Amino acid sequence: MKDNGAGPAAGTGHPGDIGRVTRRDEAVRSAVEQGLLGPGAPIVGLLDVVGIRDSAAELRAAFDAVVAPGTPVLHAFAVKATPLVPVLRLLSEAGIGAEVASPGELALARAAGVAPERTVLDSPAKTPAELREALALGIAVNADSPQELERIDGLVRTTRTDSPLGIRVNPQIGAGSIEALSTATATSKFGVALRDEGARAWVVRAYAERPWLTRLHAHSGSQGMPLSLMARGIAEAYTLAEEINRHVGRRQIDTIDIGGGLHVNFDSDVTTPTYAQYARLLAEAVPGLFDGRYGLVTEFGRSLLAKHGTVVARVEYAKSAGGRAVAVTHAGVQVATRTVYAPASWPLRIAAYDAKGHPKKGPEVVQDVAGPACFAGDLLAEGRRLPLLEQGDYAAALDTGAYYFAHHYAYNSLARPGVYGYAPGEDGGIRFALVRKPQTVEEIVAESGGEHTGALTAL
Ligand SMILES: *Cc1c(COP(=O)(O)O)cnc(C)c1O
């Protein structure tokens, strides 16, 4: 595996990258100093509030720069990327809505105060009750299949709704480098497969028969998708919208939802590609999309949060096996599930800090950074060159703000770590705010049937 040294971002054209690295180092040191991290609290998730705000502002500016003045634009954060209520509130105050895909995610967005008109519901398995709730609230809904559209038909016949309604299509443009995250393959489970026989005609007819269908959705993500392929998927959606509007003889489709899926660079601290690059590429590839005739919805997840999260874990023991140094830490499969189960697709950079939380210096040594779980594959990094991690040091898994520590996996009944946001304070120090408290052992027992101890023996 290649060296993923976590040095500062050299030669980046992106102004935020260096500041982010400095803030992260200060946050790790302050977390140790303030006792959020230590022998009694051997793992935490940290979120960079300044960085999240910066990314939200960059997203808005990038599309504002390419759309015609007055174009309605809704950036809806894909809640699944970081399903934490304070994060959704932070984004909401930064002008970002929510894309939800389950009753739980909708509840999180509502708890964060995200307005219904800034919320979009996409999921492949919406129940009648979910659809009814969304339509009652006025949340935008994209139908994923013909059967779901039939259910919506029934609801629209009997109830008045303010929900903007659309259909999700799969342009079937092909996969990126990670099959499990590629939503636009020929056989993807998402949306109406546009190139299947008769599908395109069905979609055109579906709109012609339903004047209330005003949106079209395509999310051709995600990680591992080249920008050019994503642009092709969006171009296909745009062409279809034009075809439908021509067919019905009016601008029935008034909004195109281009999904999210922007690739994140996990190899260094450089933000690449940027939202500005993507927006400019789309403006060149699909100019009609931005000329003011269509409102725009985006649904970015990973690219908004990934680089602003760090999970930091104490090295409980340092050992050696077969000549290999092994740091046994408290971060493994429970907080980095994808990396542990699919390390080739999801390598994470590891930064080494000493027992006081200072970046660790010293010669690099090939070592494994292991997690606490009881199976051999529970490794955050294998054969990685890093300053030697010793007992009491800290290992930080970088770029883990999306789809990592917020996605706890309850293997070995390992506790969900506490999550804290950080920002520079007025005195120059770091201030922390609790986002999610660490799970207690009592809570683990309660969630594991602790109130039903005798349930089985009584049968
Ligand atoms: C997951 C998902 C997104 C967000 O994808 P990212 O790769 O995190 O940007 C957006 N839209 C839909 C429909 C999704 O399923």
The ligand as an ORCA input file, in Angstrom:
! r2SCAN-3c Opt
* xyz 0 1
  C     -25.973      8.769     -1.597
  C     -26.755      9.684     -2.451
  C     -26.305     10.990     -2.652
  C     -25.006     11.496     -2.102
  O     -23.900     10.874     -2.666
  P     -22.432     11.365     -2.286
  O     -21.543     10.457     -3.051
  O     -22.285     11.220     -0.818
  O     -22.299     12.790     -2.724
  C     -27.115     11.833     -3.381
  N     -28.290     11.414     -3.913
  C     -28.738     10.165     -3.752
  C     -30.030      9.776     -4.345
  C     -27.982      9.255     -3.027
  O     -28.421      8.002     -2.889
*
